[in-house]
Amino acid sequence: MHGASVMMEQCAVAGYECPAWRYAAARYQLYRDGKSIEILGCFDPAFRMMAEWWKQLFGESEGKEDKGLFPASAEFTADLHSMGQYIQQGKRLMFETVVRFGPSARQLSVAPDAADGDGLNFLAGRSMDFIRDKAAEGTLLAHTEGGVPNLIVEAGERNAESLGQLIYFFEYACGLSGYLLDVNPFDQPGVEA
C-alpha cells in the first residue's frame, strides 16, 4: 500500500510531470499514428501474472466503441524466438512497453565451466542482472531498429513497494487513456450484456 500511496502523490501533480499522464499521452499518440497493438514486455519471469492483469485492465477498459489498443504481452527472453520474430520483422502495427526492474536484492553470478562446452565462459563472474540487462538492451535495440517504438517503464527494485507503485501507475494511466479515447474506462458493456 505504501508504494501505491507514493505513486498516488506522483500522479496528483498536474500535467506531464505526472508519469501516468506521460504514459497515457504516449500511448494515445502511438494509437493516433496507426498503432493498434501494445505489447507489454518484461525480462523477469515473475512478472507473467502482472502482465495478465495488465491485459485485462486495458482490454476491458479501452476495448469498446471500435476503439482502443489491443493489449498483448511477451515474457522475454522466453518469447524472443516466437513473438520476437514477429515484433522485429512483422507488420508494423504495434509498439512495446517494457517494464524494467533494477538490481535484484540477491546477486547470483555465473560460475565458470572448465570444459566451456557451450562457449559461454565469457559470462563467468557476471551477475544474472548483468545478463538480463544486456539481453534487454540488445532486444530493445533490435526492435527499435526494426521500426517498433518502445516505451520504458523503470519499476525500481522488484519488491512489494514497487509493485504497489506499478499497479497504481497502470490503473491511473488506464483511466486517463480511456478518456483520451473518449470511452468510459469504468464499464464493460460487452461482457456485462
Secondary structure, DSSP 8 states (H G I E B T S, - for coil): -HHHHHHHHHHTS-GGGSHHHHHHHHHHHHHHTT--EEEEEES-GGGHHHHHHHHHHHHHHH--TT-S-EEEEEETTTTTTTHHHHHHHS-S-EEEEEEEE---SS--B----TT-TTS-GGGTT-BHHHHHHHHHHHHHHHHHHTT--EEEEEEESSSHHHHHHHHHHHHHHHHHHHHHTTS-TT--HHHH-
